[in-house]
């Protein structure tokens, strides 16, 4: 994967994660506990410095009660190309 795409993905995921975390009224600490992810890991993901592993992404989506698609793309449902 080339770096510009990876950076864009990290940035989009970071924005979506932060938005959903705040909508769910979680603090970073609260989300970290609910998803069994370290708080500093949440900080790095939300700042776009790091990309979560698939396992972490699934745990974060589950803790926020949103589909993984929402965090990755910002959409609530898969696009038609994925159906």
Residue pairs with C-beta under 8 A, 6 or more apart in sequence:
6 51
7 48
9 51
9 72
10 45
10 48
10 49
10 50
10 51
11 48
12 72
12 73
12 74
13 45
13 51
13 52
13 57
13 71
13 72
14 45
14 46
14 47
14 48
15 74
16 70
16 71
16 72
16 73
16 74
17 42
17 45
17 46
17 60
17 71
18 46
20 64
20 66
20 70
20 71
21 28
21 31
21 46
21 64
24 31
24 64
24 65
26 34
26 63
26 64
28 39
28 42
28 43
28 46
29 39
31 37
31 42
31 60
31 63
31 64
32 38
32 39
32 41
32 42
34 63
35 56
35 59
35 60
35 62
35 63
36 59
37 52
37 56
37 59
37 60
41 50
41 52
41 56
44 50
45 51
45 52
45 56
45 60
52 60
57 68
57 71
57 72
58 68
60 71
61 67
61 68
61 70
61 71
64 71
67 76
67 77
69 75
69 76
69 77
69 78
70 76
73 79
